[in-house]
Amino acid sequence: MSSSDESPESMPTDYEIAQSVKKQPITDIVESFGLSPDDLEQYGEYKAKVKLDAIERILTERTADGKLILVTGMTPTPMGEGKTVTTVGLGQAFNQIGKDALIAIREPSLGPVFGVKGGAAGGGWSQVLPMEDINLHFTGDIHALTAAHNLISTMLDNHFTQGNDLNIDVNEVRWKRAIDMNDRVLRETVIGLGGKTGGRPREGGFILTAASELMAVLCLADSIEDIKERVSRIIVAYDEDGAPVTVDDIDATGSVAILLKEALKPNVVQTIEGTPAFVHGGPFANIAHGTNSLMADEVASHLSEYLITEAGFGSDLGAEKFMDIVCRFGDMEPDAVTLVASVRALKYHGLDMWPPELDALEDEDIGAVQRGFENLDKHVENLQKFGVPVVVAVNRFPGDTDREVETVIEHCESELGIDAAESNVFSDGGEGGIDLAEKLTSAAESESQFEPLYSVDASIKEKIETVATEIYGSDGVEYHGDAEADIQQLTELGLDDVPVCMSKTFHSLSDDPSLKGVPDDWTLEVKEVYPSAGAGFLVVLTGDVLTLPGLPGEPAAAEMDIDPDGTVSGLF
């Protein structure tokens, strides 16, 4: 069991741990992996971007022989179950057992940082550093994306003002503005007020920058040329005849690419134990494809024996999209998957109360843990459908008892027939993940039979219904509103031969966030299907997923402060 005897009260905060660590110059961190100072554009001493010409050289001169480990999770509690902590800790653990390992994770969005999470750079003794920079402005990637997204909006509305030569239907504008903040009052707006100088009045709104198609484009592109090609085909509106209007049609391709040219370069930092970490891109898995940039994965896989990369939210969202979207575009496949589970998440799905009282998750309850196995088992089953070996990581929290943890591991090994390991990387760093790393090493050496869930040549409905029934466990799919018309239009436009990116709540396997465990006797409700032509997939909106969240009753921002000497508090 855990080697840490620290109680939650005695454990220092993430910020205090991060500040206690002596960081190494980023040039020293990456040198042994084949990156020289000339390959980097440094942002101070501890952050850098990898130059595009260095990436081209690496991809040309080296082969991608490294093993790819994907980190995903069961359906989480509202507090999250520690996928990023596990990813960071695993990178450190692999290096402790003599394997050259790199990690790749997403950049935090300011919305969740100031909303619920308070930070997303790992935690405890498994963090990426400098954590305060990474959680806030970092290297400016998300700001650049916000500016580029809103430049498209500006060019589009200016086209209306200057005569609308493209005959754009004002009621068919599909491109909202973007903001990197959870600001619910901006979801639906009216713009263009103020007479002739105010532009063309119409309904508008905002989305979170992480939900922008440009974020998906950035994370799937492999060069400036590719960025331009993808940006050019983004559909922003439809004209009076129903034909799509693209970014290229409003002459915004080149200027948008200029704003994204620096953001395209992957960021590299370090973990607490000095493992190089690529932190690049930030699409959400409930409204986008949910993984870091493909370019970061490709570079890291050419530089290391093992690459540990993370998919957002539960395996029904992030992992499915990694397998069905990212692996297709990147021509890669995972050698093993680690499914992050926790005692508290199992109890969350197994408590005999609704809504679950989060305080009750702190009490030992073997029965609730066992009743929660159905959710864990469904995620394992889903991942095995892709033909990859699965190892369960039981991310240990301070309140977990030995009996509870042992119950989970025994269930995985005796009932599911798969390896499982207790993970203590939060409290013990890489040392706390050695058992997990060794079991993943064995799993990655076994023969993988990876295969995506569906063929892109299947019809749009077939693809949607395959994910709904095979992964979510629904009885079928119902199409509401204009969804049927959307599918017909996309098929007529020849946009039906691409993957589908399902937009669904992460609180449940179903499209109803209140349903825990493995819901049965339900039907997935599809409300809209629209093209992300630049990214190369179709977005399928289900349930009540929001593309611009709001702040909770007690925002994390309310507890944050900075002292006169620059010391930050409340960023965890």
GIJONOR-V587733 format. One record per residue. N is the residue number from 0. RES is the residue in one letter. PSI is psi in whole degrees, 0 to 359 (none if undefined). Layout:
# GIJONOR-V587733
n->(N & N)
res->(RES & RES)
psi->(PSI & PSI)
This chain:
# GIJONOR-V587733
n->(0 & 1 & 2 & 3 & 4 & 5 & 6 & 7 & 8 & 9 & 10 & 11 & 12 & 13 & 14 & 15 & 16 & 17 & 18 & 19 & 20 & 21 & 22 & 23 & 24 & 25 & 26 & 27 & 28 & 29 & 30 & 31 & 32 & 33 & 34 & 35 & 36 & 37 & 38 & 39 & 40 & 41 & 42 & 43 & 44 & 45 & 46 & 47 & 48 & 49 & 50 & 51 & 52 & 53 & 54 & 55 & 56 & 57 & 58 & 59 & 60 & 61 & 62 & 63 & 64 & 65 & 66 & 67 & 68 & 69 & 70 & 71 & 72 & 73 & 74 & 75 & 76 & 77 & 78 & 79 & 80 & 81 & 82 & 83 & 84 & 85 & 86 & 87 & 88 & 89 & 90 & 91 & 92 & 93 & 94 & 95 & 96 & 97 & 98 & 99 & 100 & 101 & 102 & 103 & 104 & 105 & 106 & 107 & 108 & 109 & 110 & 111 & 112 & 113 & 114 & 115 & 116 & 117 & 118 & 119 & 120 & 121 & 122 & 123 & 124 & 125 & 126 & 127 & 128 & 129 & 130 & 131 & 132 & 133 & 134 & 135 & 136 & 137 & 138 & 139 & 140 & 141 & 142 & 143 & 144 & 145 & 146 & 147 & 148 & 149 & 150 & 151 & 152 & 153 & 154 & 155 & 156 & 157 & 158 & 159 & 160 & 161 & 162 & 163 & 164 & 165 & 166 & 167 & 168 & 169 & 170 & 171 & 172 & 173 & 174 & 175 & 176 & 177 & 178 & 179 & 180 & 181 & 182 & 183 & 184 & 185 & 186 & 187 & 188 & 189 & 190 & 191 & 192 & 193 & 194 & 195 & 196 & 197 & 198 & 199 & 200 & 201 & 202 & 203 & 204 & 205 & 206 & 207 & 208 & 209 & 210 & 211 & 212 & 213 & 214 & 215 & 216 & 217 & 218 & 219 & 220 & 221 & 222 & 223 & 224 & 225 & 226 & 227 & 228 & 229 & 230 & 231 & 232 & 233 & 234 & 235 & 236 & 237 & 238 & 239 & 240 & 241 & 242 & 243 & 244 & 245 & 246 & 247 & 248 & 249 & 250 & 251 & 252 & 253 & 254 & 255 & 256 & 257 & 258 & 259 & 260 & 261 & 262 & 263 & 264 & 265 & 266 & 267 & 268 & 269 & 270 & 271 & 272 & 273 & 274 & 275 & 276 & 277 & 278 & 279 & 280 & 281 & 282 & 283 & 284 & 285 & 286 & 287 & 288 & 289 & 290 & 291 & 292 & 293 & 294 & 295 & 296 & 297 & 298 & 299 & 300 & 301 & 302 & 303 & 304 & 305 & 306 & 307 & 308 & 309 & 310 & 311 & 312 & 313 & 314 & 315 & 316 & 317 & 318 & 319 & 320 & 321 & 322 & 323 & 324 & 325 & 326 & 327 & 328 & 329 & 330 & 331 & 332 & 333 & 334 & 335 & 336 & 337 & 338 & 339 & 340 & 341 & 342 & 343 & 344 & 345 & 346 & 347 & 348 & 349 & 350 & 351 & 352 & 353 & 354 & 355 & 356 & 357 & 358 & 359 & 360 & 361 & 362 & 363 & 364 & 365 & 366 & 367 & 368 & 369 & 370 & 371 & 372 & 373 & 374 & 375 & 376 & 377 & 378 & 379 & 380 & 381 & 382 & 383 & 384 & 385 & 386 & 387 & 388 & 389 & 390 & 391 & 392 & 393 & 394 & 395 & 396 & 397 & 398 & 399 & 400 & 401 & 402 & 403 & 404 & 405 & 406 & 407 & 408 & 409 & 410 & 411 & 412 & 413 & 414 & 415 & 416 & 417 & 418 & 419 & 420 & 421 & 422 & 423 & 424 & 425 & 426 & 427 & 428 & 429 & 430 & 431 & 432 & 433 & 434 & 435 & 436 & 437 & 438 & 439 & 440 & 441 & 442 & 443 & 444 & 445 & 446 & 447 & 448 & 449 & 450 & 451 & 452 & 453 & 454 & 455 & 456 & 457 & 458 & 459 & 460 & 461 & 462 & 463 & 464 & 465 & 466 & 467 & 468 & 469 & 470 & 471 & 472 & 473 & 474 & 475 & 476 & 477 & 478 & 479 & 480 & 481 & 482 & 483 & 484 & 485 & 486 & 487 & 488 & 489 & 490 & 491 & 492 & 493 & 494 & 495 & 496 & 497 & 498 & 499 & 500 & 501 & 502 & 503 & 504 & 505 & 506 & 507 & 508 & 509 & 510 & 511 & 512 & 513 & 514 & 515 & 516 & 517 & 518 & 519 & 520 & 521 & 522 & 523 & 524 & 525 & 526 & 527 & 528 & 529 & 530 & 531 & 532 & 533 & 534 & 535 & 536 & 537 & 538 & 539 & 540 & 541 & 542 & 543 & 544 & 545 & 546 & 547 & 548 & 549 & 550 & 551 & 552 & 553 & 554 & 555 & 556 & 557 & 558 & 559 & 560 & 561 & 562 & 563 & 564 & 565 & 566 & 567 & 568 & 569 & 570 & 571)
res->(M & S & S & S & D & E & S & P & E & S & M & P & T & D & Y & E & I & A & Q & S & V & K & K & Q & P & I & T & D & I & V & E & S & F & G & L & S & P & D & D & L & E & Q & Y & G & E & Y & K & A & K & V & K & L & D & A & I & E & R & I & L & T & E & R & T & A & D & G & K & L & I & L & V & T & G & M & T & P & T & P & M & G & E & G & K & T & V & T & T & V & G & L & G & Q & A & F & N & Q & I & G & K & D & A & L & I & A & I & R & E & P & S & L & G & P & V & F & G & V & K & G & G & A & A & G & G & G & W & S & Q & V & L & P & M & E & D & I & N & L & H & F & T & G & D & I & H & A & L & T & A & A & H & N & L & I & S & T & M & L & D & N & H & F & T & Q & G & N & D & L & N & I & D & V & N & E & V & R & W & K & R & A & I & D & M & N & D & R & V & L & R & E & T & V & I & G & L & G & G & K & T & G & G & R & P & R & E & G & G & F & I & L & T & A & A & S & E & L & M & A & V & L & C & L & A & D & S & I & E & D & I & K & E & R & V & S & R & I & I & V & A & Y & D & E & D & G & A & P & V & T & V & D & D & I & D & A & T & G & S & V & A & I & L & L & K & E & A & L & K & P & N & V & V & Q & T & I & E & G & T & P & A & F & V & H & G & G & P & F & A & N & I & A & H & G & T & N & S & L & M & A & D & E & V & A & S & H & L & S & E & Y & L & I & T & E & A & G & F & G & S & D & L & G & A & E & K & F & M & D & I & V & C & R & F & G & D & M & E & P & D & A & V & T & L & V & A & S & V & R & A & L & K & Y & H & G & L & D & M & W & P & P & E & L & D & A & L & E & D & E & D & I & G & A & V & Q & R & G & F & E & N & L & D & K & H & V & E & N & L & Q & K & F & G & V & P & V & V & V & A & V & N & R & F & P & G & D & T & D & R & E & V & E & T & V & I & E & H & C & E & S & E & L & G & I & D & A & A & E & S & N & V & F & S & D & G & G & E & G & G & I & D & L & A & E & K & L & T & S & A & A & E & S & E & S & Q & F & E & P & L & Y & S & V & D & A & S & I & K & E & K & I & E & T & V & A & T & E & I & Y & G & S & D & G & V & E & Y & H & G & D & A & E & A & D & I & Q & Q & L & T & E & L & G & L & D & D & V & P & V & C & M & S & K & T & F & H & S & L & S & D & D & P & S & L & K & G & V & P & D & D & W & T & L & E & V & K & E & V & Y & P & S & A & G & A & G & F & L & V & V & L & T & G & D & V & L & T & L & P & G & L & P & G & E & P & A & A & A & E & M & D & I & D & P & D & G & T & V & S & G & L & F)
psi->(188 & 139 & 357 & 131 & 18 & 133 & 164 & 327 & 325 & 342 & 126 & 160 & 162 & 317 & 318 & 319 & 313 & 320 & 338 & 347 & 133 & 110 & 151 & 151 & 138 & 331 & 325 & 324 & 318 & 354 & 316 & 347 & 5 & 14 & 124 & 166 & 328 & 343 & 352 & 150 & 107 & 140 & 77 & 198 & 338 & 1 & 148 & 160 & 146 & 127 & 150 & 324 & 329 & 321 & 316 & 319 & 316 & 316 & 335 & 318 & 335 & 153 & 152 & 75 & 352 & 153 & 141 & 121 & 122 & 132 & 124 & 191 & 169 & 175 & 121 & 166 & 171 & 342 & 351 & 155 & 3 & 35 & 317 & 318 & 316 & 318 & 312 & 314 & 324 & 320 & 318 & 320 & 318 & 319 & 330 & 332 & 17 & 17 & 136 & 110 & 145 & 157 & 157 & 122 & 172 & 160 & 140 & 148 & 141 & 330 & 300 & 327 & 313 & 352 & 279 & 312 & 318 & 359 & 157 & 50 & 30 & 200 & 165 & 230 & 19 & 74 & 160 & 143 & 151 & 118 & 324 & 323 & 314 & 321 & 340 & 250 & 337 & 237 & 11 & 9 & 312 & 327 & 320 & 319 & 318 & 315 & 318 & 318 & 314 & 339 & 319 & 316 & 316 & 316 & 323 & 312 & 329 & 328 & 319 & 313 & 324 & 15 & 345 & 55 & 337 & 0 & 43 & 133 & 118 & 336 & 359 & 25 & 125 & 358 & 109 & 177 & 170 & 150 & 142 & 54 & 144 & 90 & 87 & 333 & 349 & 4 & 316 & 126 & 167 & 127 & 168 & 13 & 158 & 20 & 201 & 326 & 352 & 356 & 192 & 115 & 135 & 167 & 143 & 204 & 182 & 153 & 163 & 141 & 323 & 339 & 357 & 144 & 332 & 327 & 317 & 319 & 312 & 320 & 350 & 350 & 154 & 4 & 169 & 321 & 319 & 320 & 312 & 318 & 317 & 315 & 319 & 329 & 4 & 130 & 121 & 341 & 179 & 148 & 184 & 339 & 2 & 7 & 144 & 146 & 127 & 171 & 323 & 326 & 330 & 15 & 38 & 358 & 307 & 316 & 324 & 317 & 324 & 317 & 338 & 357 & 324 & 324 & 336 & 333 & 127 & 143 & 142 & 133 & 207 & 155 & 174 & 326 & 9 & 16 & 131 & 141 & 125 & 122 & 101 & 125 & 158 & 46 & 139 & 149 & 346 & 346 & 0 & 202 & 349 & 24 & 163 & 181 & 144 & 326 & 319 & 316 & 317 & 316 & 312 & 322 & 339 & 348 & 349 & 164 & 324 & 133 & 124 & 117 & 154 & 142 & 141 & 153 & 206 & 171 & 338 & 341 & 282 & 312 & 318 & 318 & 327 & 315 & 316 & 339 & 299 & 315 & 327 & 311 & 328 & 358 & 51 & 172 & 147 & 144 & 338 & 157 & 136 & 125 & 113 & 122 & 163 & 154 & 319 & 325 & 320 & 317 & 327 & 322 & 348 & 359 & 143 & 55 & 150 & 130 & 154 & 136 & 117 & 330 & 329 & 341 & 345 & 345 & 141 & 131 & 86 & 322 & 317 & 322 & 313 & 322 & 336 & 351 & 331 & 324 & 314 & 314 & 322 & 320 & 320 & 313 & 316 & 314 & 323 & 339 & 340 & 358 & 24 & 146 & 144 & 135 & 129 & 131 & 117 & 95 & 113 & 133 & 158 & 327 & 353 & 142 & 159 & 319 & 318 & 314 & 316 & 325 & 319 & 312 & 318 & 320 & 315 & 317 & 320 & 324 & 320 & 340 & 30 & 159 & 149 & 152 & 142 & 137 & 123 & 36 & 337 & 312 & 331 & 4 & 211 & 325 & 327 & 358 & 10 & 315 & 315 & 316 & 320 & 321 & 326 & 327 & 314 & 318 & 319 & 337 & 345 & 167 & 123 & 143 & 45 & 137 & 132 & 163 & 328 & 165 & 140 & 344 & 350 & 161 & 162 & 313 & 320 & 319 & 315 & 313 & 331 & 312 & 317 & 315 & 319 & 323 & 311 & 336 & 24 & 163 & 343 & 195 & 137 & 141 & 124 & 166 & 230 & 14 & 317 & 317 & 323 & 313 & 319 & 316 & 316 & 322 & 317 & 329 & 357 & 25 & 25 & 356 & 42 & 165 & 163 & 139 & 104 & 127 & 108 & 155 & 146 & 359 & 350 & 156 & 335 & 187 & 8 & 110 & 343 & 348 & 118 & 180 & 232 & 93 & 145 & 168 & 53 & 162 & 132 & 133 & 117 & 126 & 334 & 147 & 122 & 157 & 136 & 76 & 329 & 318 & 323 & 26 & 170 & 136 & 130 & 110 & 128 & 159 & 220 & 42 & 134 & 134 & 355 & 96 & 169 & 172 & 150 & 178 & 326 & 84 & 145 & 329 & 331 & 339 & 7 & 148 & 169 & 133 & 164 & 332 & 4 & 0 & 128 & 140 & 153 & 355 & 104 & none)
